[in-house]
Amino acid sequence: MRLLQMRWNGMRRSLRSASGALATTDGRWALVSTTITGLVAGTMAWLAATAMPPLHPKTQEATATFLPYRLFSELVSASSNLLGSRGEKEAAIQPPAPLDQNLADENAADDETPGVETRTLTLDSGDTLAGVLNDAGVPGGDVSAAIAALDKVFDLRNARAGQSFTVTFESAPENATAPATPAGQPAANSDDSGGIVIPVATTSLGRLLSITFSPSVEHDVTVTRQPDSSYTAADTIKKLVEHTHRVGGKIDSSLYLAATQAGIPTDVTVAMIKMFSYKVDFQRDLRPGDSFEVYYSYYYTPDGQAAREGDIDYAMMRTGGHEYAVYRYQPDPKQAPEYFDANGESLRGMLMKTPVDGARISSGFGMRYHPVLGYTRMHKGIDFAVPVGTPVMAAGTGTVVIAGHVGGYGNFVKIDMGNGWGTGYGHLSRFAPGIHPGSRVRQGQIIAYSGNTGITTGPHLHYEIFQHGTQVNPLKVKVAQGRKLAGKELRDFKAVRLKTDETLVRTALETKTNDATADLRTAKAH
C-alpha cells in the first residue's frame, strides 16, 4: 500500500511538472518539437527497414512489397532538411536518363558527318589574314588558295586593325581533335603526384568554305570554295542612294554639340566648322541663342546605312547680330570648290581665326605672371585649353620652316606663309605624317596634335602669328581676306546662288534629320 502511495505521489509530481512546462510558450513548443522529431525518426527507421532487400534467399518468396530506393532517397533528403541537420548531406543518386535522350545521344555519336561552323576573326595590330586563319586552325593549303583568290579583288595591305572576317568551314570530327595517349605511356599533362589532368583537345578545323567581310560600307567581299576545291573572290559594290537635308537649330553651348543633337553627321559638322572658322571666333563670338542652318547631301546604302558625305551647298550662322551665309561654287572644274557670301566674296581668309575646333582660350596675348617660371613676362601668343591629341590645323597655306623640339615651346611647328606672315604652334605631342622642314601645307590641313611638352602646367596649344618676324596679337591682327568674284564668274555664281535659294524655299527645315532607313523603305514600298 505504501508502495502504491509513493507511485501515486510521483505521478502527481510529474503531472504538476508537465502542467508547469505546458503553461509557458517555450514549453509547449518543446513538446511539439520533441513529438515531431520522434515521429520522423520512427518513420525513417520503418522506411529503412522496408527498403532493405531480403537477407536470406528463402525470403524472396515472401509477398512483401518494398519501397523504391529513389523515393526513399528523396524522403531522406527532405527529412534531413526538416530536422535541420548540419552534417554534410549525401548526394542523391541521379535517375537514369530518359530512353529517348539515350537514343538521341547514340544517334549523334554514330553520325560522323562533319557539320558547318562559322566564326568571326578580327585582325589585331600587326596581324595578317593568313596568320589569323592559320592560328584558328584552317588548313594551310586552303589558306594559301583563298588568299591568292582574294588578292585579285582586294589589296590585303589596306586591311586595318579591327577589321573582322566571317569564316565558314566544315568542322572536323570530334575524334580528330583529341589525340589518344599510347598504351603504357603517361598522360601528356598528368601531374607528378600521379593525378590525371584531362588533356586539352587541339583545335583542328575542316575544309575552308568561305570568307566574307566589308572593308567599307560600300563594299562586300566574299571568297567562296568551288566544287573543284579552288576558290573564287568577288567584290560586291552597293549602289548608294543620295539624300538631301536642310537642318537647323539653336546653339546653346557649341556649334558642334548643336549640330550633333540635330542628327547631322560628324564629317558634315567638322566641314561646317572649318568653313566658318575664317569668319567666326568660336570661343568669343558664340552666345546662347545663336542659330545655324545647313543644306547638304549624304549617301546611304540601300538598307539605310550612312556611307559617305556629299556636298554642302549652303550654310548659315547667326551670331552677335550678324548673319553669315555662304554658297558652294566651283569656278574652275580642275580646282576644289569654294564658298562665297551673297556678294561673291570668298569666305576663306588668309588665316583661320582658330587652328583647333571648339577650343577655350585659357591665356591671352600680353604681359602675365608665368605660373612655372615664377615671374612676369611677355606672353607672345594665345593658349587654347585642349586635351592631348587634339588635331591642330594649319591656319594658313605655306611652307614648314621648323618641326622639332624648341626649348620651352616643346615640340614646335612654324609655317612661313609669305609676304612676311607666319604662324607658330607649341607644346605639341606629335607631328602629323609628312610634316618636316620644307614640306608644303595647305590651310586647314592637320599638321600636328596638341600636347603637354616643354614648359607647361597642363595640356594646351600655344598659337602665335608672326608679322615680319615679330609676334602679334592673333585676336586683333588684320589679315587679307579672300578674293572677290567679278565679271563672268560673278554672273555664274549669282545664277548658282539663285538656284540654291529656290531649293531652300521648297525644302522644309528639319530640327532633327529624318531616318534614312525609313525613307528608303518607303521608297521601296512605292
BANU-420815 format. One record per residue (C-alpha): residue number from 1; y, z, x; residue in three letters. Coordinates in nm, 2 decimals, padded with zeros to 4 digits. Each point is the difference from the previous one (the first is absolute). Layout:
  nr      Y      Z      X rest
 NUM      Y      Z      X  ALA
...
//
This chain:
  nr      Y      Z      X rest
   1  00.00  00.00  00.00  MET
   2  00.23  00.09  00.28  ARG
   3 -00.08 -00.34  00.16  LEU
   4  00.10 -00.18 -00.31  LEU
   5  00.32  00.19 -00.02  GLN
   6  00.08 -00.10  00.36  MET
   7 -00.07 -00.37 -00.07  ARG
   8  00.22  00.01 -00.32  TRP
   9  00.29  00.16  00.19  ASN
  10 -00.04 -00.27  00.27  GLY
  11  00.01 -00.28 -00.26  MET
  12  00.31  00.16 -00.16  ARG
  13  00.18  00.01  00.34  ARG
  14 -00.09 -00.37  00.06  SER
  15  00.13 -00.10 -00.34  LEU
  16  00.32  00.20  00.06  ARG
  17  00.04 -00.18  00.34  SER
  18 -00.07 -00.34 -00.15  ALA
  19  00.24  00.08 -00.28  SER
  20  00.27  00.09  00.25  GLY
  21 -00.06 -00.31  00.20  ALA
  22  00.02 -00.22 -00.31  LEU
  23  00.32  00.16 -00.10  ALA
  24  00.18 -00.19  00.29  THR
  25  00.06 -00.38  00.03  THR
  26 -00.15 -00.01  00.35  ASP
  27 -00.31  00.19 -00.11  GLY
  28 -00.06 -00.24 -00.29  ARG
  29  00.05 -00.31  00.23  TRP
  30 -00.24  00.16  00.26  ALA
  31 -00.27  00.04 -00.27  LEU
  32  00.04 -00.36 -00.12  VAL
  33 -00.01 -00.13  00.35  SER
  34 -00.31  00.19  00.09  THR
  35 -00.17 -00.11 -00.31  THR
  36  00.08 -00.37  00.06  ILE
  37 -00.11  00.02  00.36  THR
  38 -00.33  00.15 -00.10  GLY
  39 -00.06 -00.27 -00.25  LEU
  40  00.08 -00.28  00.24  VAL
  41 -00.21  00.15  00.28  ALA
  42 -00.29  00.03 -00.24  GLY
  43  00.04 -00.35 -00.12  THR
  44  00.00 -00.14  00.35  MET
  45 -00.31  00.19  00.08  ALA
  46 -00.18 -00.14 -00.30  TRP
  47  00.12 -00.35  00.08  LEU
  48 -00.12  00.03  00.36  ALA
  49 -00.34  00.11 -00.12  ALA
  50 -00.03 -00.28 -00.25  THR
  51  00.11 -00.26  00.25  ALA
  52 -00.26  00.08  00.25  MET
  53 -00.30 -00.23  00.00  PRO
  54 -00.35  00.16 -00.04  PRO
  55 -00.13  00.16  00.31  LEU
  56 -00.37 -00.04 -00.08  HIS
  57 -00.17 -00.34 -00.07  PRO
  58 -00.16  00.13 -00.31  LYS
  59  00.33  00.09 -00.16  THR
  60  00.08 -00.37 -00.02  GLN
  61 -00.20 -00.01 -00.33  GLU
  62  00.25  00.24 -00.15  ALA
  63  00.22 -00.13 -00.28  THR
  64  00.32  00.17  00.12  ALA
  65  00.31 -00.23  00.02  THR
  66  00.21  00.05  00.32  PHE
  67  00.38 -00.03  00.03  LEU
  68  00.12 -00.31  00.19  PRO
  69  00.12  00.09  00.34  TYR
  70  00.32 -00.20 -00.03  ARG
  71  00.10  00.20 -00.31  LEU
  72 -00.10  00.32  00.18  PHE
  73  00.23 -00.09  00.29  SER
  74  00.29 -00.07 -00.22  GLU
  75 -00.05  00.33 -00.19  LEU
  76 -00.02  00.19  00.33  VAL
  77  00.33 -00.16  00.12  SER
  78  00.17  00.09 -00.33  ALA
  79 -00.12  00.36  00.01  SER
  80  00.11  00.04  00.36  SER
  81  00.35 -00.10 -00.11  ASN
  82 -00.01  00.25 -00.29  LEU
  83 -00.11  00.28  00.22  LEU
  84  00.27 -00.07  00.26  GLY
  85 -00.24 -00.02  00.29  SER
  86  00.19 -00.01  00.33  ARG
  87 -00.29 -00.14  00.20  GLY
  88 -00.03 -00.36  00.09  GLU
  89 -00.16 -00.20 -00.28  LYS
  90 -00.29 -00.22  00.06  GLU
  91  00.06 -00.37 -00.05  ALA
  92 -00.16 -00.13 -00.32  ALA
  93 -00.26 -00.27  00.05  ILE
  94  00.15 -00.33 -00.12  GLN
  95 -00.19 -00.19 -00.26  PRO
  96 -00.15 -00.33  00.09  PRO
  97  00.23 -00.31 -00.05  ALA
  98 -00.05 -00.19 -00.32  PRO
  99 -00.26 -00.27  00.01  LEU
 100  00.26 -00.28 -00.06  ASP
 101  00.20  00.12  00.30  GLN
 102 -00.31  00.00  00.22  ASN
 103 -00.08 -00.36 -00.11  LEU
 104  00.36 -00.11  00.07  ALA
 105 -00.02  00.16  00.35  ASP
 106 -00.33 -00.17  00.08  GLU
 107  00.14 -00.34 -00.12  ASN
 108  00.31  00.04  00.22  ALA
 109 -00.22  00.08  00.30  ALA
 110 -00.22 -00.30 -00.06  ASP
 111  00.30 -00.24 -00.03  ASP
 112  00.08 -00.11  00.35  GLU
 113  00.25 -00.27 -00.10  THR
 114  00.33  00.08  00.18  PRO
 115  00.31  00.03 -00.23  GLY
 116  00.36 -00.11  00.04  VAL
 117  00.25  00.25  00.14  GLU
 118  00.38 -00.02  00.04  THR
 119  00.21  00.19  00.25  ARG
 120  00.37  00.01  00.08  THR
 121  00.08 -00.01  00.38  LEU
 122  00.35  00.07  00.13  THR
 123  00.15 -00.10  00.33  LEU
 124  00.15  00.28  00.22  ASP
 125  00.24 -00.06  00.28  SER
 126 -00.17 -00.20  00.28  GLY
 127 -00.30 -00.10 -00.22  ASP
 128 -00.14 -00.35 -00.05  THR
 129 -00.18 -00.12 -00.31  LEU
 130 -00.31 -00.09  00.21  ALA
 131  00.00  00.35  00.15  GLY
 132  00.03  00.17 -00.34  VAL
 133 -00.28 -00.21 -00.14  LEU
 134 -00.22  00.08  00.30  ASN
 135  00.07  00.37 -00.03  ASP
 136 -00.09 -00.02 -00.37  ALA
 137 -00.35 -00.13  00.08  GLY
 138  00.04 -00.37 -00.09  VAL
 139 -00.24 -00.22  00.20  PRO
 140  00.17 -00.15  00.30  GLY
 141 -00.10 -00.36 -00.08  GLY
 142  00.16  00.03 -00.35  ASP
 143  00.32  00.14  00.15  VAL
 144  00.04 -00.28  00.25  SER
 145 -00.07 -00.27 -00.26  ALA
 146  00.24  00.16 -00.26  ALA
 147  00.28  00.04  00.25  ILE
 148 -00.04 -00.36  00.12  ALA
 149  00.04 -00.12 -00.36  ALA
 150  00.29  00.23 -00.07  LEU
 151  00.20 -00.12  00.30  ASP
 152  00.03 -00.34 -00.17  LYS
 153  00.22  00.13 -00.28  VAL
 154  00.15  00.32  00.14  PHE
 155  00.12  00.11  00.34  ASP
 156 -00.15  00.35  00.05  LEU
 157  00.27  00.08  00.26  ARG
 158  00.23  00.04 -00.31  ASN
 159 -00.22  00.27 -00.14  ALA
 160  00.19  00.33  00.02  ARG
 161 -00.12  00.37  00.01  ALA
 162 -00.07  00.11 -00.36  GLY
 163 -00.13 -00.33 -00.12  GLN
 164 -00.31  00.06 -00.21  SER
 165 -00.30 -00.23 -00.04  PHE
 166 -00.25  00.00 -00.29  THR
 167 -00.34 -00.07  00.16  VAL
 168 -00.31 -00.08 -00.21  THR
 169 -00.35  00.00  00.15  PHE
 170 -00.37  00.04 -00.08  GLU
 171 -00.09  00.37  00.05  SER
 172 -00.29  00.04  00.24  ALA
 173 -00.32  00.16 -00.13  PRO
 174  00.00  00.38  00.03  GLU
 175 -00.31  00.01  00.22  ASN
 176  00.20 -00.21  00.26  ALA
 177  00.28  00.25  00.03  THR
 178 -00.19  00.30  00.15  ALA
 179 -00.24 -00.08  00.29  PRO
 180 -00.32  00.20 -00.01  ALA
 181 -00.08  00.25  00.28  THR
 182 -00.31 -00.09  00.20  PRO
 183 -00.31  00.22 -00.05  ALA
 184 -00.02  00.28  00.24  GLY
 185  00.37 -00.03  00.10  GLN
 186  00.26  00.26 -00.08  PRO
 187  00.27 -00.09 -00.25  ALA
 188  00.31 -00.15  00.17  ALA
 189  00.23  00.26 -00.13  ASN
 190 -00.23  00.31 -00.01  SER
 191  00.15  00.31  00.15  ASP
 192 -00.14  00.20  00.29  ASP
 193 -00.12  00.28 -00.23  SER
 194 -00.25 -00.23 -00.16  GLY
 195  00.19 -00.04 -00.32  GLY
 196  00.00 -00.35 -00.13  ILE
 197  00.34 -00.16 -00.09  VAL
 198 -00.01 -00.28 -00.25  ILE
 199  00.08 -00.33  00.19  PRO
 200  00.31 -00.19 -00.10  VAL
 201 -00.08 -00.35 -00.12  ALA
 202  00.16 -00.28  00.20  THR
 203  00.21 -00.24 -00.21  THR
 204 -00.13 -00.35 -00.01  SER
 205  00.14 -00.26 -00.24  LEU
 206 -00.17 -00.31 -00.13  GLY
 207  00.14 -00.35 -00.01  ARG
 208  00.38 -00.04 -00.02  LEU
 209  00.08 -00.17 -00.34  LEU
 210  00.38 -00.02 -00.01  SER
 211  00.33  00.13  00.13  ILE
 212  00.32  00.00 -00.22  THR
 213  00.35  00.12  00.08  PHE
 214  00.36 -00.07 -00.08  SER
 215  00.22 -00.04  00.31  PRO
 216  00.30 -00.02 -00.23  SER
 217  00.07  00.02 -00.37  VAL
 218  00.00 -00.38 -00.02  GLU
 219 -00.34 -00.06  00.17  HIS
 220 -00.36  00.09 -00.07  ASP
 221 -00.24 -00.08  00.29  VAL
 222 -00.38 -00.02 -00.06  THR
 223 -00.29 -00.05  00.24  VAL
 224 -00.33 -00.09 -00.18  THR
 225 -00.36 -00.03  00.12  ARG
 226 -00.16 -00.34 -00.09  GLN
 227 -00.37 -00.06 -00.09  PRO
 228 -00.06 -00.14  00.35  ASP
 229  00.13  00.33  00.15  SER
 230  00.33 -00.16  00.11  SER
 231  00.34  00.13 -00.10  TYR
 232  00.30 -00.17 -00.16  THR
 233  00.35  00.14 -00.04  ALA
 234  00.27 -00.07 -00.25  ALA
 235  00.37  00.10 -00.03  ASP
 236  00.11  00.01 -00.36  THR
 237  00.37 -00.02 -00.04  ILE
 238  00.14  00.16 -00.32  LYS
 239  00.26 -00.20 -00.19  LYS
 240  00.31  00.22 -00.03  LEU
 241  00.21  00.03 -00.31  VAL
 242  00.38  00.03  00.05  GLU
 243  00.19  00.26 -00.22  HIS
 244  00.38  00.05  00.00  THR
 245  00.16  00.34 -00.07  HIS
 246  00.36  00.11 -00.07  ARG
 247  00.00  00.37  00.06  VAL
 248  00.28  00.25  00.02  GLY
 249  00.08  00.37 -00.02  GLY
 250  00.22  00.30  00.10  LYS
 251  00.00  00.15  00.35  ILE
 252 -00.03  00.38  00.00  ASP
 253 -00.08  00.06  00.37  SER
 254 -00.08 -00.32  00.19  SER
 255 -00.05 -00.37 -00.07  LEU
 256 -00.35  00.01  00.13  TYR
 257 -00.11  00.28 -00.24  LEU
 258  00.18 -00.16 -00.30  ALA
 259 -00.17 -00.34  00.07  ALA
 260 -00.34  00.16  00.05  THR
 261  00.03  00.19 -00.33  GLN
 262  00.08 -00.33 -00.17  ALA
 263 -00.33 -00.15  00.13  GLY
 264  00.15 -00.24  00.25  ILE
 265 -00.24 -00.08  00.28  PRO
 266  00.08  00.16  00.34  THR
 267  00.05 -00.32  00.19  ASP
 268  00.26 -00.12 -00.26  VAL
 269  00.18  00.34  00.02  THR
 270  00.01 -00.02  00.38  VAL
 271  00.14 -00.35 -00.01  ALA
 272  00.27  00.10 -00.25  MET
 273  00.10  00.30  00.22  ILE
 274  00.03 -00.23  00.31  LYS
 275  00.20 -00.25 -00.22  MET
 276  00.26  00.26 -00.09  PHE
 277  00.01  00.19  00.33  SER
 278  00.27 -00.24  00.12  TYR
 279  00.24  00.11 -00.28  LYS
 280 -00.12  00.35 -00.11  VAL
 281 -00.03  00.32  00.20  ASP
 282 -00.30  00.16 -00.16  PHE
 283  00.10  00.34  00.13  GLN
 284  00.36  00.02 -00.09  ARG
 285  00.06 -00.26 -00.28  ASP
 286 -00.27  00.08 -00.25  LEU
 287  00.07  00.25 -00.28  ARG
 288 -00.21  00.12 -00.30  PRO
 289  00.06 -00.23 -00.29  GLY
 290  00.02 -00.32  00.21  ASP
 291 -00.22 -00.28 -00.12  SER
 292 -00.19 -00.31  00.13  PHE
 293 -00.16 -00.31 -00.13  GLU
 294 -00.24 -00.26  00.15  VAL
 295 -00.16 -00.32 -00.11  TYR
 296 -00.30 -00.09  00.20  TYR
 297 -00.34 -00.18 -00.02  SER
 298 -00.34  00.14  00.10  TYR
 299 -00.35 -00.15  00.03  TYR
 300 -00.31  00.15 -00.16  TYR
 301 -00.37 -00.08  00.01  THR
 302 -00.16 -00.12 -00.33  PRO
 303 -00.11  00.36 -00.07  ASP
 304  00.36  00.13  00.04  GLY
 305 -00.03  00.14  00.35  GLN
 306  00.33 -00.02  00.19  ALA
 307 -00.03 -00.25  00.29  ALA
 308  00.33 -00.08  00.17  ARG
 309  00.37 -00.01 -00.04  GLU
 310  00.18 -00.31 -00.13  GLY
 311  00.38 -00.05  00.02  ASP
 312  00.29  00.23 -00.09  ILE
 313  00.24 -00.24 -00.18  ASP
 314  00.26  00.26 -00.10  TYR
 315  00.09  00.36  00.08  ALA
 316  00.28  00.23 -00.10  MET
 317  00.12  00.35  00.08  MET
 318  00.29  00.20 -00.16  ARG
 319  00.12  00.28  00.21  THR
 320  00.33  00.17  00.06  GLY
 321  00.18 -00.21 -00.26  GLY
 322 -00.11 -00.32  00.17  HIS
 323 -00.26 -00.26 -00.10  GLU
 324 -00.19 -00.20  00.26  TYR
 325 -00.18 -00.30 -00.15  ALA
 326 -00.19 -00.24  00.23  VAL
 327 -00.18 -00.33 -00.07  TYR
 328 -00.27 -00.17  00.20  ARG
 329  00.10 -00.34  00.15  TYR
 330 -00.16 -00.22  00.27  GLN
 331  00.25 -00.25  00.14  PRO
 332 -00.23 -00.13  00.26  ASP
 333 -00.37 -00.05 -00.09  PRO
 334 -00.09  00.05  00.36  LYS
 335  00.16  00.34  00.01  GLN
 336 -00.08  00.33 -00.18  ALA
 337  00.19  00.05 -00.33  PRO
 338  00.31  00.22  00.00  GLU
 339  00.17  00.22 -00.26  TYR
 340  00.36 -00.07 -00.11  PHE
 341  00.24  00.18 -00.23  ASP
 342  00.15 -00.18 -00.31  ALA
 343  00.27 -00.16  00.22  ASN
 344 -00.24 -00.15  00.25  GLY
 345  00.05  00.25  00.28  GLU
 346 -00.31  00.11  00.19  SER
 347 -00.11  00.35 -00.06  LEU
 348 -00.12  00.03  00.36  ARG
 349  00.26  00.14  00.24  GLY
 350 -00.02  00.01  00.38  MET
 351 -00.13  00.36 -00.02  LEU
 352 -00.21  00.19 -00.25  MET
 353  00.16  00.33 -00.10  LYS
 354 -00.32  00.20  00.05  THR
 355 -00.29 -00.10  00.22  PRO
 356 -00.24  00.23 -00.19  VAL
 357 -00.08  00.01 -00.37  ASP
 358  00.10  00.30 -00.21  GLY
 359  00.11  00.22  00.30  ALA
 360  00.23  00.30 -00.02  ARG
 361  00.28  00.03  00.26  ILE
 362 -00.06  00.33  00.18  SER
 363  00.28 -00.03  00.26  SER
 364  00.31 -00.21  00.01  GLY
 365  00.21 -00.17  00.27  PHE
 366  00.25  00.22  00.20  GLY
 367  00.03  00.33  00.19  MET
 368 -00.27  00.25 -00.09  ARG
 369 -00.18  00.31  00.14  TYR
 370 -00.33 -00.12  00.15  HIS
 371 -00.28  00.22 -00.13  PRO
 372 -00.21 -00.05  00.31  VAL
 373  00.25 -00.01  00.29  LEU
 374  00.21  00.28 -00.15  GLY
 375  00.35 -00.15  00.04  TYR
 376  00.23 -00.23 -00.19  THR
 377  00.00 -00.37  00.10  ARG
 378  00.05 -00.34 -00.15  MET
 379 -00.27 -00.13 -00.23  HIS
 380  00.02 -00.38  00.04  LYS
 381 -00.21 -00.11 -00.29  GLY
 382 -00.14  00.13 -00.33  ILE
 383 -00.34  00.16 -00.06  ASP
 384 -00.23 -00.08 -00.29  PHE
 385 -00.25  00.27 -00.10  ALA
 386 -00.33 -00.19 -00.04  VAL
 387 -00.36  00.10  00.06  PRO
 388 -00.18 -00.11  00.32  VAL
 389 -00.13 -00.35 -00.04  GLY
 390  00.26 -00.14 -00.24  THR
 391  00.06 -00.37  00.07  PRO
 392  00.33 -00.08  00.17  VAL
 393  00.16 -00.34 -00.06  MET
 394  00.23 -00.20  00.22  ALA
 395  00.34  00.03 -00.16  ALA
 396  00.10 -00.34  00.13  GLY
 397 -00.15 -00.31  00.16  THR
 398  00.01  00.00  00.38  GLY
 399 -00.19  00.05  00.33  THR
 400 -00.17  00.32  00.12  VAL
 401  00.16  00.12  00.32  VAL
 402 -00.16  00.35  00.02  ILE
 403 -00.34  00.11 -00.13  ALA
 404 -00.11  00.31  00.19  GLY
 405  00.06  00.37  00.07  HIS
 406  00.37  00.08  00.06  VAL
 407  00.07  00.37  00.08  GLY
 408  00.10  00.21 -00.30  GLY
 409 -00.04 -00.30 -00.23  TYR
 410 -00.37  00.00  00.05  GLY
 411 -00.16 -00.33 -00.09  ASN
 412  00.30 -00.23 -00.05  PHE
 413  00.07 -00.36 -00.11  VAL
 414  00.33 -00.18  00.06  LYS
 415  00.07 -00.34 -00.15  ILE
 416  00.28 -00.24  00.11  ASP
 417  00.12 -00.21 -00.30  MET
 418  00.26 -00.20  00.19  GLY
 419  00.38 -00.01 -00.03  ASN
 420  00.02  00.35  00.15  GLY
 421 -00.21  00.17 -00.28  TRP
 422 -00.32  00.20  00.05  GLY
 423 -00.21  00.27 -00.16  THR
 424 -00.21  00.29  00.14  GLY
 425 -00.29  00.20 -00.14  TYR
 426 -00.12  00.33  00.15  GLY
 427 -00.27  00.27 -00.02  HIS
 428 -00.26 -00.26 -00.10  LEU
 429 -00.37  00.08 -00.01  SER
 430 -00.11 -00.34  00.10  ARG
 431  00.11 -00.37  00.01  PHE
 432 -00.12 -00.27 -00.23  ALA
 433 -00.24 -00.27  00.15  PRO
 434  00.19 -00.26  00.20  GLY
 435  00.31  00.21  00.05  ILE
 436  00.10 -00.01  00.37  HIS
 437  00.31 -00.09  00.20  PRO
 438  00.08 -00.37 -00.06  GLY
 439 -00.17 -00.03 -00.33  SER
 440  00.19 -00.15 -00.29  ARG
 441  00.02  00.19 -00.33  VAL
 442  00.14 -00.09 -00.34  ARG
 443  00.19  00.21 -00.24  GLN
 444 -00.22  00.23 -00.21  GLY
 445 -00.30 -00.04  00.24  GLN
 446 -00.19  00.32  00.08  ILE
 447  00.06  00.08  00.36  ILE
 448 -00.13  00.36  00.04  ALA
 449 -00.10  00.32 -00.18  TYR
 450  00.20  00.32 -00.02  SER
 451 -00.11  00.30  00.20  GLY
 452  00.10  00.32  00.18  ASN
 453  00.02 -00.11  00.36  THR
 454  00.28  00.10  00.24  GLY
 455  00.23  00.30 -00.06  ILE
 456 -00.04  00.08 -00.37  THR
 457 -00.05  00.29 -00.24  THR
 458 -00.21 -00.20 -00.24  GLY
 459 -00.10 -00.36 -00.10  PRO
 460  00.28 -00.24 -00.07  HIS
 461  00.15 -00.33  00.09  LEU
 462  00.31 -00.02  00.21  HIS
 463  00.20 -00.32 -00.08  TYR
 464  00.29 -00.14  00.20  GLU
 465  00.22 -00.31 -00.02  ILE
 466  00.16 -00.14  00.31  PHE
 467  00.33 -00.20  00.01  GLN
 468  00.07 -00.15  00.34  HIS
 469 -00.22  00.27  00.16  GLY
 470  00.15  00.30 -00.18  THR
 471 -00.16  00.19 -00.29  GLN
 472  00.19 -00.02 -00.33  VAL
 473 -00.05  00.19 -00.33  ASN
 474 -00.27 -00.19 -00.19  PRO
 475  00.15  00.13 -00.33  LEU
 476  00.34 -00.14  00.06  LYS
 477 -00.05 -00.31  00.21  VAL
 478  00.11 -00.33 -00.15  LYS
 479 -00.24 -00.28  00.07  VAL
 480  00.01 -00.37 -00.09  ALA
 481 -00.16 -00.09 -00.33  GLN
 482 -00.24 -00.29 -00.07  GLY
 483  00.10 -00.36 -00.06  ARG
 484  00.15 -00.14 -00.32  LYS
 485 -00.12 -00.31 -00.17  LEU
 486  00.23 -00.30 -00.05  ALA
 487 -00.01 -00.36 -00.12  GLY
 488 -00.33 -00.13 -00.12  LYS
 489 -00.19  00.31  00.09  GLU
 490  00.23  00.21 -00.22  LEU
 491 -00.04 -00.24 -00.29  ARG
 492 -00.38  00.01  00.03  ASP
 493  00.01  00.37  00.03  PHE
 494  00.20  00.04 -00.32  LYS
 495 -00.25 -00.22 -00.19  ALA
 496 -00.28  00.23  00.12  VAL
 497  00.20  00.31 -00.10  ARG
 498  00.07 -00.14 -00.35  LEU
 499 -00.37 -00.08 -00.05  LYS
 500 -00.09  00.35  00.11  THR
 501  00.25  00.16 -00.23  ASP
 502 -00.14 -00.20 -00.30  GLU
 503 -00.35  00.12  00.09  THR
 504  00.12  00.36  00.01  LEU
 505  00.16 -00.03 -00.35  VAL
 506 -00.34 -00.12 -00.14  ARG
 507 -00.20  00.27  00.18  THR
 508 -00.02  00.35 -00.14  ALA
 509  00.08  00.28  00.24  LEU
 510 -00.29  00.23  00.06  GLU
 511  00.03  00.37  00.11  THR
 512 -00.37 -00.01  00.09  LYS
 513 -00.19 -00.31  00.11  THR
 514 -00.26 -00.12 -00.24  ASN
 515 -00.37  00.03  00.08  ASP
 516 -00.09 -00.34  00.15  ALA
 517 -00.37  00.06 -00.09  THR
 518  00.09  00.02 -00.37  ALA
 519  00.22 -00.31  00.02  ASP
 520 -00.28 -00.20  00.15  LEU
 521 -00.26  00.12 -00.25  ARG
 522  00.23 -00.10 -00.28  THR
 523  00.05 -00.34  00.15  ALA
 524 -00.38 -00.05  00.03  LYS
 525 -00.04  00.10 -00.36  ALA
 526  00.25 -00.27 -00.11  HIS
//
